[in-house]
Each structure stands twice: as structure tokens, then as C-alpha cells.
Amino acid sequence: MVSVIRDRLSTVTVIALAVVAAGCGGSSGGGPQPAGCSVVEQNEFVLAVMEDIYLWNDQLPVVDPGTFDSPQALLEALVIPEDQFSFIASAAADEAFFGEGQFAGIGFRSDQTEPGVQRILDVFEDSPAALGGLARGDYITAVNGRPIEEVLAEEGFSASLGPAEVGVTVELAWDDVQGNSFSFIFEKAVVTIPPVSATSVIDTPTGPVGYLLFRNFVDPAVGELDRAFGELMDAGVTELVVDLRYNSGGLLSVAQVLADLIGGEITQAQVQYFVEYNADNSSRNETVSFQDRGQALDMQRVVFITTESSASASELVINSLSPYVEVVLIGATTFGKPVGQLGYVFCEQILRPVSFRLSNADGVTDYFDGFAPDCLAADDLDRPLGDPAEDSLAESLLYLETGNCTGGPNARASGPGQASKPPAVRPRWRLLDAH
């Protein structure tokens, strides 16, 4: 039986991650300012920042900033091949996302689950997508009258939806999981991603299990997490499942809060993680410790539901807790982002170069291959998130009850940082498109 503490997860949902889902960072880096906003001056600014703060600044090539036609072109020439994360974006969009969890779009996440098939993964409450009737599991069949197979074969689903601007309209047609057909003209608006969208208590033979769907590490999440954990504490949960399957990261400060609330007295005052900059900025290195928070659950074991879209701050929480509590991963291998970024604003843009690496109390770092799951489980799009029968949550509950995965006992075959690479690594830190 499931008793719902708070369920803001709508039965309708639409796809979209913020364009600037940076992960593990978000603060202003300070530092140099551009002399002006000509292309050359912007390029000189980008080069100066990279030479100063870039984690791998000792590997930068020698370049002439005057020979590049944009800061983006220069950045692409500067980053090392392994760096998928450094980027330049709109400063206003960056501030909106990290400050309020907002972006301009329709309000859903989706993915091409197989050739020619685009399905809705998640829909944000009160978004145009939710109001228009989209729901998790829906099959997109057409965009502006064009069959989805044609769209995917040509420009791709993301490009077919048009620019991320308020007022842009797009007509989508879709079939739901029962085979019913729908269509609707959506108008893009400012969408707020609710960070904590579903909190429930699931009664099991071994006691009440708390479930928390956590979408992004942004400022509004702090109050939401505090309220959610207070409700779980009042409900007397003995086990906890945190669903991070689409959470590609955000602010370090929010990751710290989530880890504190899970560990409680067990982790209090212990080292949570280390922050390490390049040799030129070693004075910035930092040791972050767990703090006491009134709503903490003191969990000796925690289950995280993960996919290849679980990244950055999500992985930091997993890694930080691992030395102290039993951390169980259910689902698929995480993305692999053990580094973070600072933000440098210039000419209405923001440069977010990889600026530091992260490690836990045991020194585990450089997990670019992600963390492997203890139990494999599917992202069951035929069921709502938070449904105890949904494959990943059902596997989590089975593990908590029996200590085994479906089919019998299973143990993590490789430690953190040694897992197999996710099957499809998306370029330049765009784990899920924003719409």
C-alpha cells in the first residue's frame, strides 16, 4: 500500500531540461572582465579565464584569439578531448535555471527509446505540456504535421520544436500507452521544474519505505527537501529510495544538503567531499564536511534509482555517502561527471569551464565511466514515476526486502569509477534536451 505524503507529480508530463543544466557548480568565479564586447575582446576574455581556472590549464594549446569567429569556436579549440562539460550559454537562462529552476519551453523530457520512436519520460507540473495533456510514456507521432520517423531521420526531435523562446508554438501529435491518439498546439512559456515532485511512503513487509523523486539541484530545492524529509521523518520511514533517474545535477550547495539529510548523525562532522583546483589555484582547495540538519533521517542504507542521465551533483551525493552508509544503486550506470564548473559572466553570456575535481573521503574521484548499478532495472515508461510496480522502484523494494536483485544475489562487480561506460554518451553536457 502507498500512502501519499505529497504528490505533485501530475499524471501528465512533458520533456525538457534546462538548456544550462550545468551540474556541480553554479557559483560566480569572479576573475577577469572583458575589455569590451567585440568578438576579439570576448575571445581574449575566454582565453584569459581558461588559462587561469581551467582544471587542465597545463594542457591548453597555444592559440591566437583573433583568429576565431566566436567565443564558442575558441572554447571548442581549447578544451581537452575528454572534456564534455565546459560550455558557454545565455547568462539570463543560467541565472533563471539555477535561481528558480526555470527555462523557456513546453515543459517535458523525452528520449528516442529505439529507432523511429520518441517517448515522453517526464512532464513538469503546471507546464504547457501538462496542461495540454502530455504524460509519461506517451509516443510522439508527429511534429507540426510531419511524421516522427521523418523528423528523427532529418533534423531530430529537439530541432523540430523550434527555438527556446516564450511564445513559440508547436503542434504535437501522440499516442498514449493505451493506444489513444491526441494532438495539441503548445505555446512555449516560462516553465518551472519542481525539484521535489513526489514524496510517498510505501508499506512493505519489512517496514515503511520512503520514496522521493528529486529532479534538480537548484536553490528552491533546499526548502522542498527540508519539508519532504520532515514528512518522511514524521511517517517513521525505516528505508529510503531517492529517485535520481533524470537528475543531471546543479549546485554543490544543494548536493550537500541532500547528503546531510540522508546521513544525519551517522555522517555528522565527517568529510563529505574534497574540492581540488588546478595547481595555480590550489589555495582555493576546500574540504566540505557533513552538517547537522534537523530533518535528517540518519539512514544506514539508501537506495538511489539511476540512469545514464544521473550525473554531476547526483553522483557527488552517491560518492560522498559511500564511505559511511550502504549505498545501493538500482537502474543503469550513471553518466560520469566527477568535475564541476565556476561561472564567468561576459557580454550577456556565461562561460562555465571545468574548474575543479571532486572526491570523497576515501579519495574516490575521476569516475568518468560512471557508477555501476547493484541491480539492473528498466525505466518503465508504461507506469508513472513513484508507482511501486514500476520496474526500477519495484527492484528497489525487492532489494530492500531481500538484499537480492531479481534472479538472485548480485554484488557490484566493480568499484566506483570502474564501471562500464553508458551505452550512449551525449555530447557537451546536454543529457536531455530542453523544450
C-alpha positions in Angstrom: 0.0 0.0 0.0 1.2 3.5 -0.8 0.3 6.4 1.4 1.0 9.7 -0.4 2.6 12.4 1.8 2.8 14.9 -1.0 2.4 14.0 -4.7 2.8 17.0 -7.0 3.7 14.6 -9.8 1.0 15.2 -12.4 -0.4 12.3 -14.5 0.5 14.5 -17.5 4.1 15.5 -18.2 6.3 17.0 -20.9 10.0 16.9 -21.7 12.6 19.5 -21.1 15.7 20.0 -19.1 17.0 23.5 -18.7 19.4 24.5 -21.5 22.0 25.2 -19.0 21.8 22.2 -16.7 25.4 22.6 -15.7 25.8 20.4 -12.7 28.2 20.7 -9.8 28.9 24.3 -9.8 26.9 27.4 -10.5 28.7 30.0 -8.4 30.4 33.0 -9.9 34.1 32.6 -10.4 35.0 36.3 -10.3 38.3 36.9 -12.1 39.0 38.9 -15.3 36.4 41.0 -17.1 36.4 41.6 -20.9 37.6 45.0 -22.2 34.6 45.2 -24.4 32.2 43.0 -26.4 33.8 42.8 -29.8 34.4 39.2 -30.9 38.1 39.6 -30.3 37.6 41.1 -26.9 35.2 38.3 -25.9 37.7 35.7 -27.2 40.5 37.3 -25.2 38.3 37.1 -22.1 37.5 33.4 -22.7 41.2 32.6 -23.2 42.2 34.5 -20.0 39.7 32.6 -17.9 40.7 29.3 -19.3 44.4 30.0 -18.7 43.6 30.9 -15.1 40.9 28.5 -13.8 40.5 25.6 -16.3 41.3 22.4 -14.5 43.5 21.2 -17.3 45.1 24.6 -18.0 48.5 22.9 -18.3 47.2 21.2 -21.5 45.9 24.3 -23.3 47.1 24.7 -26.9 48.7 27.9 -28.0 46.1 29.9 -29.9 45.6 33.4 -31.3 42.1 34.6 -30.1 41.9 36.9 -33.0 41.6 34.0 -35.5 38.3 32.6 -34.1 34.9 33.9 -35.3 33.2 33.4 -31.9 33.9 32.6 -28.2 32.3 29.2 -28.7 34.6 28.4 -31.6 37.6 29.3 -29.4 36.3 27.3 -26.5 36.0 24.2 -28.7 39.6 24.6 -29.7 40.8 24.9 -26.1 39.1 22.1 -24.3 40.8 18.7 -24.0 39.1 15.9 -25.9 37.8 14.3 -22.7 36.0 17.5 -21.6 32.3 17.2 -22.4 31.3 19.7 -19.8 32.7 23.2 -20.4 30.3 25.5 -22.3 29.1 29.0 -23.0 25.4 29.8 -22.6 23.0 32.7 -22.0 23.7 34.4 -18.7 20.0 35.1 -18.2 19.0 31.5 -18.8 21.7 30.3 -16.5 20.5 32.6 -13.7 16.9 31.6 -14.2 17.7 27.9 -14.0 20.0 27.9 -11.0 18.0 30.5 -9.2 14.4 29.3 -9.8 14.7 26.1 -11.8 13.2 27.9 -14.8 13.6 27.8 -18.6 11.6 28.8 -21.7 9.9 25.8 -23.3 7.0 23.4 -23.3 7.9 21.5 -20.1 8.8 17.9 -20.7 11.6 15.4 -21.0 11.7 12.8 -23.8 14.1 10.3 -25.4 14.4 8.3 -28.6 13.9 4.9 -27.0 14.5 3.0 -30.2 14.9 3.9 -33.9 12.0 6.0 -35.0 10.4 6.1 -31.6 10.2 9.2 -29.3 8.6 8.8 -25.9 7.8 11.1 -23.1 9.9 10.5 -19.9 8.6 13.2 -17.6 6.3 16.1 -17.6 6.6 19.2 -15.3 3.6 20.2 -13.4 1.7 23.3 -14.5 3.7 23.5 -17.7 2.2 23.9 -21.1 2.9 20.2 -21.7 1.0 19.2 -18.6 -1.9 21.5 -19.4 -2.0 20.2 -22.9 -2.3 16.6 -21.8 1.1 15.0 -22.4 2.0 12.2 -20.0 4.9 9.9 -19.2 5.0 7.1 -21.6 3.3 8.9 -24.5 4.6 8.1 -28.0 5.2 11.2 -30.1 3.8 10.5 -33.6 4.2 13.9 -35.4 5.6 17.4 -35.1 3.8 20.1 -36.9 2.1 17.5 -39.1 5.4 15.7 -40.0 5.7 12.0 -39.0 8.1 11.5 -36.2 10.1 9.0 -38.2 10.9 11.8 -40.8 11.7 14.3 -38.0 14.1 11.9 -36.3 15.8 10.9 -39.6 16.3 14.6 -40.6 16.9 17.4 -38.1 16.0 15.5 -34.9 13.2 15.9 -32.4 14.8 18.8 -30.5 15.5 21.0 -33.5 12.0 20.3 -34.8 10.4 22.0 -31.8 11.9 25.4 -32.7 13.8 28.0 -30.5 13.6 28.0 -26.7 11.6 31.3 -26.7 8.4 32.2 -24.9 5.5 32.4 -27.4 6.9 29.9 -30.0 4.2 27.4 -30.9 4.5 23.8 -32.0 1.9 21.2 -32.8 2.5 17.7 -31.4 0.5 14.5 -32.0 0.9 11.5 -29.8 -0.5 8.1 -28.7 -0.8 7.3 -25.0 0.1 3.9 -23.6 -3.4 2.6 -24.1 -3.2 3.5 -27.8 -5.5 6.6 -27.8 -4.4 9.4 -30.1 -4.2 13.1 -29.4 -2.9 16.3 -30.8 -2.4 19.8 -29.4 -0.8 23.1 -30.3 1.6 24.1 -27.4 2.9 27.6 -26.8 6.2 27.8 -25.1 6.3 29.6 -21.8 8.5 30.1 -18.7 8.5 26.6 -17.1 9.5 25.9 -13.5 10.9 22.5 -12.8 9.6 21.4 -9.4 12.7 19.9 -7.7 10.8 17.5 -5.4 7.8 16.3 -7.2 6.6 13.1 -5.4 7.1 12.1 -1.8 5.4 8.9 -0.6 5.6 6.2 2.0 5.3 2.6 0.8 4.2 0.0 3.3 6.3 -3.2 2.9 6.7 -6.4 4.9 9.9 -5.0 6.5 8.5 -1.6 7.3 7.7 1.8 5.8 9.9 2.8 2.8 10.2 6.5 1.9 10.2 7.4 -1.8 11.5 10.8 -3.1 11.6 11.9 -6.7 14.3 14.5 -6.9 14.7 16.3 -10.3 17.3 19.0 -10.0 19.8 20.6 -7.6 18.7 24.3 -7.7 18.1 26.9 -5.0 14.4 26.2 -4.5 15.2 22.6 -3.8 16.6 23.4 -0.3 13.2 24.2 1.2 11.5 21.5 -0.7 14.0 18.9 0.6 13.7 20.1 4.2 9.9 19.8 4.0 10.0 16.4 2.3 12.4 14.9 4.8 10.4 16.3 7.7 7.3 14.5 6.3 9.3 11.2 5.9 10.6 11.5 9.4 7.1 12.1 10.8 6.0 9.0 8.9 8.7 6.9 10.6 10.3 5.5 7.5 12.9 2.9 8.0 14.3 2.8 4.5 14.7 5.4 1.8 14.6 5.3 -2.1 15.8 8.5 -3.8 14.9 8.6 -7.5 17.6 10.5 -9.4 17.0 8.8 -12.8 16.8 12.1 -14.7 18.7 14.4 -12.4 21.7 15.7 -14.2 23.0 17.9 -11.5 23.1 21.5 -10.3 24.5 23.3 -7.3 27.1 21.8 -5.0 25.4 23.6 -2.0 22.2 21.7 -2.7 24.0 18.4 -3.1 25.5 19.0 0.3 22.0 19.5 1.8 20.6 16.3 0.3 23.6 14.2 1.6 23.3 15.8 5.1 19.6 14.9 5.2 20.2 11.3 4.3 23.2 10.7 6.6 22.2 12.7 9.7 24.0 11.7 12.9 25.8 8.9 11.1 27.8 11.3 8.9 27.7 14.5 11.0 31.1 16.3 11.0 32.7 13.7 8.8 34.3 14.7 5.5 31.7 14.9 2.8 33.9 15.7 -0.2 37.0 17.4 -1.3 37.2 20.2 -4.0 40.6 20.4 -5.9 41.5 23.1 -8.4 44.5 23.3 -10.7 48.0 23.9 -9.4 47.7 27.6 -10.0 44.6 27.8 -7.8 45.5 25.3 -5.0 44.7 28.0 -2.4 41.0 27.5 -3.4 41.0 23.8 -2.5 38.3 23.0 0.0 37.2 20.3 2.4 33.4 20.1 2.9 32.0 18.4 5.9 28.6 16.9 6.7 26.4 19.2 8.8 23.6 18.6 11.3 20.1 19.2 9.9 17.0 18.9 12.0 15.0 16.8 9.4 17.8 14.3 8.7 16.8 10.6 8.6 20.1 9.0 9.9 19.9 6.3 7.2 22.3 3.4 7.5 21.3 2.4 4.0 19.9 4.3 1.0 18.8 3.3 -2.5 19.3 5.5 -5.5 17.5 4.9 -8.8 19.9 6.0 -11.5 20.2 6.1 -15.3 22.9 7.5 -17.7 21.2 10.8 -17.1 22.0 10.8 -13.4 25.1 13.0 -13.3 27.3 15.5 -11.5 25.7 16.6 -8.2 23.7 13.3 -8.2 26.9 11.4 -8.4 28.5 13.6 -5.8 25.8 12.7 -3.3 26.3 9.0 -4.1 30.0 9.2 -3.8 30.0 11.3 -0.6 27.8 8.9 1.3 29.5 5.7 0.2 32.3 5.8 2.8 29.7 5.9 5.7 26.5 4.2 4.7 25.4 1.4 2.5 24.7 2.9 -0.9 22.7 0.8 -3.3 22.2 1.8 -7.0 19.2 0.4 -9.0 18.8 1.0 -12.7 21.7 1.7 -15.0 25.2 3.1 -14.9 25.4 6.8 -14.1 26.8 9.4 -16.6 30.3 10.0 -15.0 31.0 13.7 -14.1 33.4 14.0 -11.2 34.2 17.6 -12.0 32.5 21.0 -11.5 32.4 24.4 -13.0 32.5 28.1 -12.0 30.6 30.7 -13.9 32.1 33.8 -15.6 29.6 36.3 -17.0 30.6 38.4 -20.0 28.5 40.3 -22.7 25.2 38.7 -21.6 26.7 35.2 -21.8 28.3 32.9 -19.2 31.4 30.8 -19.5 31.4 27.7 -17.4 34.7 26.0 -17.7 35.6 22.8 -15.8 37.3 24.3 -12.8 37.7 21.6 -10.1 37.6 17.9 -9.5 35.6 16.3 -6.7 36.5 13.3 -4.5 35.0 11.6 -1.4 36.6 10.9 2.0 38.2 7.8 0.6 39.7 9.7 -2.3 37.4 8.2 -5.0 37.5 10.6 -7.9 37.8 10.6 -11.7 34.8 8.4 -12.1 34.3 9.4 -15.7 32.9 6.0 -16.5 30.1 6.5 -14.0 28.9 4.3 -11.1 27.5 0.8 -12.0 24.2 -0.3 -10.5 24.0 -3.1 -7.9 20.8 -4.2 -9.7 19.9 -3.6 -13.3 16.4 -2.3 -13.9 14.5 -0.7 -16.7 13.0 2.8 -16.8 9.4 1.5 -17.1 7.7 4.1 -19.2 4.4 2.3 -19.1 3.9 3.3 -15.4 4.0 6.6 -13.5 7.1 7.6 -11.6 6.5 6.6 -7.9 4.3 3.6 -8.8 5.6 0.6 -6.7 5.1 -1.6 -9.7 7.3 0.5 -12.0 10.4 -1.7 -12.8 13.1 0.4 -11.1 11.1 1.1 -8.0 9.9 -2.5 -7.8 13.5 -3.6 -8.0 14.5 -1.2 -5.3 11.8 -2.5 -2.9 12.8 -6.1 -3.7 16.4 -5.3 -2.8 15.4 -3.6 0.5 13.3 -6.6 1.5 15.6 -9.4 0.4 19.0 -8.0 -0.2 18.9 -9.6 -3.7 18.2 -8.5 -7.2 15.7 -10.1 -9.5 17.0 -13.6 -10.3 19.1 -13.9 -7.1 22.0 -12.4 -5.2 24.1 -9.8 -7.0 27.0 -7.7 -6.0 28.6 -4.7 -7.6 31.4 -6.2 -9.8 33.5 -3.1 -9.9 34.1 -0.2 -7.6 33.2 3.4 -8.2 35.0 4.8 -11.3 35.5 1.3 -12.8 32.0 0.7 -14.2 31.4 0.1 -17.9 30.7 3.2 -20.0 27.0 4.1 -20.5 25.7 2.9 -23.9 25.2 6.4 -25.4 27.2 9.4 -24.2 25.6 12.6 -25.4 27.9 15.5 -26.4 28.7 18.6 -24.5 26.7 18.1 -21.4 23.3 18.0 -22.9 22.0 14.9 -21.2 18.4 15.7 -22.1 17.2 18.3 -24.5 15.4 21.4 -23.2 11.9 22.2 -24.6 
